[in-house]
Amino acid sequence: MQPFAQMPSETKRAIRYILTDIDDTLTVEGRLVGEAFQAMEQLQRAGLKVIPITGRPAGWCDHIARMWPVDALVGENGAFFFHYDHARKKMVRRYVKNASERQKDRRALNRIKTAILRQIPGAAVASDQPFRLADLAIDFCEDVPALPSDQIDQIVRCFQDAGAQAKISSIHVNGWFGRYDKLSMTRMLFRELFQVVLEDVNPTALFIGDSPNDAPMFAFFEHSVGVANVRNYIDRISSPPRWVTQKEGGLGFAEMARILLS
């Protein structure tokens, strides 16, 4: 990984899309910092499109689409994208699965939840679970004492043994049924909302993240960036980012935006 400050000027000038994880990429110790929020606003005012790509739930994403300086966002690790059309005062919601399919998945996920809580002491259902539509989030350090890595791996196996996908973020293990992820829904978002093919605009896009569930994005984007705390998970990330900031979390995101806009 190279220091982000060394990104060539001609590369910086070409960037038109900023895709960003949220937890521990825009936040510091669980809180959205003012520097990161201001950086998103500055990027948007400069004409760049700002698009969070997150594992956070639908309920949060509805608020973010309406209230944050963003152009759209992908939520629940690729289960949907939301876009708020301010001119028409209308929320656009695009899901991978319909409501009946999600209800069927929920019943199966509830069985997995019961097994995880029985087998792994200290694991808990994430506090944002009531606002989720498509996945199950198991907390391993956000609102519970941090679990050791072998227990995190055991949570992943519980999902996989039941035929579900499982991804590790910086705070949760997220599980769902279906062969989608952050990258597949990002492709759909660009195609349906911006009317472009993601591969075609890859040279003008930048993705910034911090954790193992960002690996598909790090692998795909030519200009992939990790905030400094990505080093905490580097042994779990199959495709590490090309660039890295000096600062961690939201302060690293603000550092990236400042350098990019310079």
Wavefront OBJ file of the C-alpha trace (Angstrom):
o trace
v 0.000 0.000 0.000
v 1.320 3.414 -0.984
v 0.706 6.665 0.924
v -2.345 8.380 -0.548
v -0.470 11.678 -0.623
v 1.648 10.192 -3.425
v -1.301 9.731 -5.804
v -0.366 11.526 -9.060
v -2.039 14.859 -9.732
v -3.457 13.730 -13.086
v -5.104 10.768 -11.350
v -6.660 13.000 -8.706
v -8.037 15.380 -11.336
v -9.809 12.524 -13.114
v -11.836 11.345 -10.083
v -15.600 11.963 -10.371
v -17.081 9.368 -7.992
v -16.235 8.807 -4.317
v -17.491 5.510 -2.900
v -16.983 5.041 0.814
v -17.603 2.575 3.584
v -19.119 4.099 6.751
v -18.080 2.302 9.953
v -14.489 3.083 10.897
v -14.055 4.816 7.542
v -16.254 7.855 8.195
v -16.453 7.269 11.942
v -13.995 7.366 14.826
v -14.774 5.186 17.857
v -18.304 4.682 16.596
v -19.170 8.319 15.920
v -19.408 10.248 12.658
v -16.829 13.000 13.018
v -17.449 16.539 11.782
v -14.341 16.473 9.610
v -15.692 13.520 7.626
v -19.162 15.000 7.184
v -17.680 18.310 6.069
v -15.370 16.463 3.661
v -18.370 14.740 2.029
v -20.056 18.093 1.610
v -16.919 19.654 0.116
v -16.520 16.774 -2.329
v -20.143 17.091 -3.426
v -19.877 20.869 -3.829
v -16.810 20.294 -6.004
v -19.014 18.284 -8.379
v -18.069 14.767 -7.290
v -20.729 12.166 -6.562
v -20.503 10.775 -3.030
v -21.866 7.253 -2.514
v -21.599 5.346 0.789
v -21.331 1.561 0.389
v -22.213 0.084 3.761
v -23.386 -2.902 5.750
v -25.680 -0.678 7.795
v -29.453 -1.299 7.785
v -32.257 -0.015 5.595
v -33.625 2.211 8.352
v -30.329 4.022 8.678
v -29.885 4.202 4.907
v -33.249 5.916 4.443
v -32.094 8.644 6.822
v -28.637 8.913 5.225
v -30.069 9.215 1.698
v -32.316 12.072 2.838
v -30.114 13.944 5.293
v -26.450 13.485 4.376
v -24.530 15.147 1.512
v -24.637 11.974 -0.613
v -25.975 11.142 -4.081
v -27.057 7.565 -3.323
v -25.944 4.650 -1.180
v -25.747 0.866 -1.089
v -26.881 -0.798 2.149
v -26.867 -4.134 3.961
v -23.795 -5.261 2.016
v -25.503 -5.020 -1.366
v -29.135 -5.921 -0.640
v -30.357 -2.588 -2.055
v -29.535 0.936 -3.115
v -31.418 4.069 -2.084
v -31.440 7.462 -3.787
v -33.405 10.480 -2.615
v -34.611 12.704 -5.450
v -34.744 16.101 -3.756
v -36.401 17.800 -6.722
v -39.332 15.342 -6.746
v -39.195 14.695 -2.971
v -39.197 10.971 -3.700
v -37.112 8.076 -2.379
v -35.947 5.569 -4.990
v -35.458 2.094 -3.494
v -34.011 -0.795 -5.505
v -33.786 -4.264 -3.910
v -32.153 -7.494 -5.045
v -35.050 -9.543 -3.623
v -38.758 -8.801 -3.307
v -40.628 -8.596 0.008
v -41.823 -12.206 0.042
v -38.313 -13.498 -0.688
v -36.934 -11.360 2.127
v -39.561 -12.724 4.536
v -38.590 -16.300 3.648
v -34.926 -15.459 4.202
v -35.758 -13.862 7.540
v -37.222 -17.101 8.877
v -34.047 -18.970 7.943
v -31.837 -16.221 9.383
v -33.739 -16.401 12.663
v -32.812 -20.071 12.924
v -29.160 -19.184 12.337
v -29.424 -16.452 14.979
v -30.652 -18.964 17.541
v -27.761 -21.310 16.771
v -25.121 -18.565 16.987
v -26.352 -17.204 20.305
v -26.475 -20.737 21.728
v -23.019 -21.770 20.519
v -20.957 -18.598 20.955
v -21.050 -16.925 24.370
v -20.552 -13.178 24.153
v -21.966 -12.817 20.656
v -25.097 -10.673 20.364
v -27.558 -9.553 17.748
v -26.490 -6.099 16.546
v -28.399 -3.206 18.054
v -29.388 -1.993 14.574
v -31.019 -5.336 13.638
v -34.643 -4.047 14.023
v -33.977 -1.691 11.098
v -32.702 -4.404 8.723
v -34.669 -5.877 5.822
v -32.380 -8.476 4.253
v -29.594 -9.657 6.550
v -28.645 -10.681 10.065
v -25.919 -8.732 11.859
v -24.061 -10.328 14.761
v -22.163 -7.891 16.957
v -18.658 -8.903 18.000
v -17.315 -5.584 19.320
v -19.655 -2.610 18.785
v -21.865 -2.904 21.901
v -20.315 -6.037 23.432
v -16.823 -6.837 24.732
v -14.630 -7.690 21.747
v -14.642 -11.367 20.809
v -11.415 -13.192 19.870
v -10.804 -13.943 16.212
v -11.533 -17.668 16.552
v -15.051 -16.918 17.795
v -15.585 -14.444 14.945
v -14.581 -17.219 12.548
v -17.032 -19.541 14.303
v -19.847 -17.051 13.656
v -18.908 -17.022 9.982
v -19.008 -20.829 9.863
v -22.492 -20.879 11.423
v -23.758 -18.782 8.518
v -21.880 -20.769 5.901
v -22.971 -24.146 7.279
v -26.581 -22.996 6.795
v -25.915 -21.991 3.191
v -25.713 -18.255 3.830
v -23.117 -15.696 2.786
v -21.102 -14.146 5.632
v -18.846 -11.090 5.665
v -16.800 -9.582 8.470
v -16.894 -5.824 8.956
v -14.999 -3.887 11.626
v -17.871 -4.419 14.104
v -20.265 -7.131 12.847
v -20.495 -10.394 10.995
v -23.270 -9.913 8.440
v -25.039 -12.913 6.929
v -27.602 -13.218 4.141
v -28.962 -15.540 1.484
v -28.074 -14.678 -2.103
v -25.035 -14.244 -4.306
v -24.903 -10.459 -4.118
v -22.381 -8.217 -2.390
v -21.367 -4.573 -2.215
v -19.821 -4.655 -5.673
v -22.736 -6.294 -7.507
v -25.212 -3.717 -6.161
v -22.790 -0.897 -6.938
v -22.832 -2.078 -10.560
v -26.628 -1.988 -10.534
v -26.672 1.484 -8.992
v -24.352 2.932 -11.633
v -26.282 1.271 -14.447
v -29.775 2.236 -13.300
v -29.182 5.592 -11.599
v -26.265 7.085 -13.525
v -26.803 5.169 -16.814
v -23.144 4.131 -17.021
v -21.307 0.814 -16.870
v -19.159 0.655 -13.748
v -16.214 -0.881 -15.613
v -16.244 2.049 -18.031
v -15.982 4.688 -15.300
v -13.569 2.753 -13.076
v -10.660 5.137 -13.890
v -12.752 8.051 -12.580
v -13.908 6.368 -9.354
v -12.296 5.998 -5.934
v -13.320 3.584 -3.188
v -12.223 4.039 0.422
v -12.779 1.482 3.187
v -11.220 -0.312 6.117
v -12.299 -3.937 6.648
v -12.594 -7.457 5.170
v -16.077 -6.954 3.710
v -14.581 -4.213 1.537
v -12.285 -6.710 -0.224
v -14.417 -7.021 -3.421
v -14.339 -3.235 -3.760
v -10.597 -3.015 -3.106
v -10.041 -5.683 -5.756
v -12.218 -4.046 -8.403
v -11.414 -0.353 -8.198
v -8.205 0.903 -9.742
v -8.094 3.681 -7.142
v -8.755 1.818 -3.890
v -7.868 3.468 -0.607
v -7.718 2.219 2.960
v -7.879 4.488 5.968
v -4.929 3.755 8.245
v -6.826 1.291 10.449
v -7.161 -1.055 7.478
v -3.840 -2.438 8.691
v -5.696 -4.035 11.623
v -7.354 -6.454 9.174
v -4.735 -6.756 6.476
v -4.247 -10.489 7.122
v -7.996 -11.024 6.488
v -8.210 -8.960 3.282
v -7.446 -10.993 0.175
v -7.060 -7.872 -1.999
v -5.651 -4.949 0.004
v -6.146 -1.364 -1.168
v -3.572 0.298 -3.388
v -3.344 3.461 -1.293
v -3.529 4.193 2.438
v -4.057 7.362 4.476
v -1.909 8.439 7.405
v -4.893 8.941 9.719
v -7.541 6.488 10.856
v -11.299 6.391 10.321
v -13.142 9.590 9.502
v -9.981 11.647 9.945
v -8.384 9.495 7.241
v -11.382 10.088 4.983
v -11.044 13.837 5.530
v -7.315 13.568 4.762
v -8.156 11.768 1.486
v -10.700 14.453 0.508
v -8.310 17.298 1.319
v -5.513 15.776 -0.769
v -7.878 14.919 -3.613
v -9.350 18.415 -3.800
v -5.921 20.040 -3.593
l 1 2 3 4 5 6 7 8 9 10 11 12 13 14 15 16 17 18 19 20 21 22 23 24 25 26 27 28 29 30 31 32 33 34 35 36 37 38 39 40 41 42 43 44 45 46 47 48 49 50 51 52 53 54 55 56 57 58 59 60 61 62 63 64 65 66 67 68 69 70 71 72 73 74 75 76 77 78 79 80 81 82 83 84 85 86 87 88 89 90 91 92 93 94 95 96 97 98 99 100 101 102 103 104 105 106 107 108 109 110 111 112 113 114 115 116 117 118 119 120 121 122 123 124 125 126 127 128 129 130 131 132 133 134 135 136 137 138 139 140 141 142 143 144 145 146 147 148 149 150 151 152 153 154 155 156 157 158 159 160 161 162 163 164 165 166 167 168 169 170 171 172 173 174 175 176 177 178 179 180 181 182 183 184 185 186 187 188 189 190 191 192 193 194 195 196 197 198 199 200 201 202 203 204 205 206 207 208 209 210 211 212 213 214 215 216 217 218 219 220 221 222 223 224 225 226 227 228 229 230 231 232 233 234 235 236 237 238 239 240 241 242 243 244 245 246 247 248 249 250 251 252 253 254 255 256 257 258 259 260 261 262
